[in-house]
Amino acid sequence: MAFALPAVIVYVSALASGQEVVHTSKAGRQAYLFVTEGSVEVNGARLSAGDQARIADETKLKILSQQGAELMLLDLPAQR
């Protein structure tokens, strides 16, 4: 059995306190965000170390570090 693996883009970031990054994605994609250290605010929702979020139907993510933060973002095709 063959599997076609979709294109997955992985981002790893270390943000200083107060630093903001913006991730823009194309329609038809989703994101998984993992916060490994510190805390961030993502489009108004607060996430702390150990938290994760599954994000769908958003093409723009504003990620603001509340305190020094480390995170990983996976951008992949939306599941149907």
Order of alpha helices (4+ residues) and beta strands (2+ residues): beta-beta-beta-beta-beta-beta
